[in-house]
């Protein structure tokens, strides 16, 4: 399993993630040049917000595309037979591939955060609200971790890149509107429609548990306990999604 994870990590980092890092570097450079006309305080605030958004969205896109193509490419090329015919269980193979992809995504995040911090320090940032910054990075990676497990499940369940990407991004978008769905359930009068929406409400990930700025500003007295609860929720949801992916993977005939 460790060997599979290592191979997955190296192959991702050589082939795809390097391009993401170059793109992030161009975004930071362009933002720095465009915002240079603003006052230092405004420039720093916008650079911080833009950098955090870029890190989360680029990591999301990278992880989802890697997860969706993780097994489908090997299924199409038939190279998966070479691994599964050896003394490797399907569970070890799938977990190794999953962890290797997450590790490559995590290293990508570390590099982007390092580049972002270097730019902010050069611009004179004194680490005001530094704890909120790192909390935002942590919760962003939790979102990516959670949605990656869903992407893995959809890729195995559907055996189609387009379908897996569509369902993954559908769940990603709905996960940001969980509170609105809850309000809709309370407002709808039709019992059948209410039951249907209620199913979606419990199936989608609830990203409101992972919004760092909301936890920091709205619940400043208990942000730590809520962060821990969000982490437990992320691990539980991801474990369930991975378990379903493994169940489907074991049933597949290659």
Protein Blocks (a to p, Z undefined) as FASTA:
>chain_A
ZZmmmmmmmmmmmmmmmmmmmmmmmmmmmmmmmmmmpcfklmmmmmmmmmmmmmmmmmmm
mmmmmmmmmmmmmmmnommmmmmmmccdfklmmmmmmmmmmmmmmmmmmmmmmmmmmmmm
mnopahiaklmmmmmmmmmmmmmmmmmmmmmmmmmmnopaklmmmmmmmmmmmmmmmmmm
mmmmmmpmblklmmmmmmmmmmpccfklmcmklmmmmmmmlmmmmmmmmmmmmmmmmmmm
mmmmmmmmmmpcZZ
